[in-house]
Amino acid sequence: MATRTRYASDKGLTVRMTATMFLLGLVFVAFVALIIGIMSAAHVSAAGIVFVAVIFGGGMAWLSLFYSDKIALATAGARLVTPQQAPELHAIVDRLCALADMDKPRVAIAPTRMMNAFATGRNSKNSVLCVTEGIMDGRLTNEELEGVLAHELSHVAHKDVQVMTIIAGLLVRFAFYSELFGGGRRGGNNSQAALLIPLIMLVSAVVYAVSFLLIRLLSRYRELAADRSGALLTGQPSALASALVKVSNSMQRIPTQDLRKAEPLNAFFFTPALRPNGSGLSNIFSTHPSLEKRLAELAKIQRQLGQVTPDQR
């Protein structure tokens, strides 16, 4: 999982991705074992159901990874653009890819007023970088836009976008499995079915909750890692911080219904379309760290680089 580009390596991110995938694998195995145990205790045959679940799950995992870029672009309603159609955007991407010594992704634009961007794809040679029309409308300076794109390309370089694509799909598959395994209760009598349903629902709820929290923890860290490596690549953490403030504040001017339409891509966006209100427990469910935390981390990088903040001049 280590990066082979000039993006700053992040051992913490690599360790967290490996640990998350390992723990989710354990959760998955435990989930199947518990379901089989419950069904066996209720004298319900589970062999055929397990076979179907594994085959279906493996196929869905492959499809979700192989077509992740197409699925994301379709969800965003985005279109691929050529250097002739978006010369300024391509020029920035070309410069960053040369600076990072990495393959250039395809470039796309999503038709929405919301200021945002995301990157996805199964590997660096089959990745896509998507920006919205809102973020290209001139409210960001070239340096700020460069910071945003450097952040997104970092996800591709560090391969965390592929990992997120794989493990996020587990949540959907867990829900499918719980329904599929529940269907096996037809072989038992009514009393067995009455016991089987709540047990399967309880196990499914616990598995979903554990998986959800593990993915959210990784998601928040990967955003901090991308902020850090993107800022170090461009050498302008203050520009990325400024872009963060502008993009986050711009969300307040977008109708809630439009933000909700964009919510399926929240985990991949530069900043979330919708974030939990309040603090504490609500932040546990957020896909991104708070704006304050991201700005504080960028300020640390700025001090490390020996730069002076605008208010110190």
Secondary structure as the mmCIF struct_conf table of DSSP 4:
data_model
#
loop_
_struct_conf.conf_type_id
_struct_conf.id
_struct_conf.beg_label_comp_id
_struct_conf.beg_label_asym_id
_struct_conf.beg_label_seq_id
_struct_conf.end_label_comp_id
_struct_conf.end_label_asym_id
_struct_conf.end_label_seq_id
BEND BEND1 THR A 5 TYR A 7
HELX_LH_PP_P HELX_LH_PP_P1 ALA A 8 SER A 9
HELX_RH_AL_P HELX_RH_AL_P1 LYS A 11 ALA A 41
TURN_TY1_P TURN_TY1_P1 ALA A 42 HIS A 43
HELX_RH_AL_P HELX_RH_AL_P2 ALA A 47 PHE A 66
TURN_TY1_P TURN_TY1_P2 TYR A 67 TYR A 67
HELX_RH_AL_P HELX_RH_AL_P3 SER A 68 ALA A 76
TURN_TY1_P TURN_TY1_P3 GLY A 77 GLY A 77
STRN STRN1 ARG A 79 LEU A 80
TURN_TY1_P TURN_TY1_P4 PRO A 83 GLN A 85
BEND BEND2 ALA A 86 ALA A 86
HELX_RH_AL_P HELX_RH_AL_P4 PRO A 87 ALA A 100
TURN_TY1_P TURN_TY1_P5 ASP A 101 ASP A 101
HELX_LH_PP_P HELX_LH_PP_P2 ASP A 103 PRO A 105
STRN STRN2 ARG A 106 ALA A 110
BEND BEND3 ARG A 113 MET A 114
STRN STRN3 ALA A 117 GLY A 121
BEND BEND4 ARG A 122 ASN A 123
HELX_RH_3T_P HELX_RH_3T_P1 SER A 124 ASN A 126
STRN STRN4 SER A 127 THR A 132
TURN_TY1_P TURN_TY1_P6 GLU A 133 GLU A 133
HELX_RH_3T_P HELX_RH_3T_P2 GLY A 134 MET A 136
BEND BEND5 ASP A 137 LEU A 140
HELX_RH_AL_P HELX_RH_AL_P5 ASN A 142 ALA A 157
TURN_TY1_P TURN_TY1_P7 HIS A 158 LYS A 159
HELX_RH_AL_P HELX_RH_AL_P6 ASP A 160 GLY A 183
HELX_RH_3T_P HELX_RH_3T_P3 GLY A 184 GLY A 187
BEND BEND6 GLY A 188 GLY A 188
HELX_RH_AL_P HELX_RH_AL_P7 ASN A 190 THR A 234
TURN_TY1_P TURN_TY1_P8 GLY A 235 GLY A 235
HELX_RH_AL_P HELX_RH_AL_P8 PRO A 237 SER A 250
HELX_RH_3T_P HELX_RH_3T_P4 MET A 251 ARG A 253
BEND BEND7 ILE A 254 ILE A 254
HELX_RH_AL_P HELX_RH_AL_P9 THR A 256 ALA A 262
HELX_RH_3T_P HELX_RH_3T_P5 GLU A 263 PHE A 268
STRN STRN5 PHE A 269 PHE A 269
BEND BEND8 PHE A 270 THR A 271
BEND BEND9 ALA A 273 LEU A 274
BEND BEND10 ASN A 277 SER A 279
TURN_TY1_P TURN_TY1_P9 GLY A 280 GLY A 280
HELX_RH_AL_P HELX_RH_AL_P10 LEU A 281 ILE A 284
TURN_TY1_P TURN_TY1_P10 PHE A 285 PHE A 285
BEND BEND11 THR A 287 HIS A 288
HELX_RH_AL_P HELX_RH_AL_P11 LEU A 291 GLN A 304
TURN_TY1_P TURN_TY1_P11 LEU A 305 GLY A 306
HELX_RH_3T_P HELX_RH_3T_P6 PRO A 310 GLN A 312
#
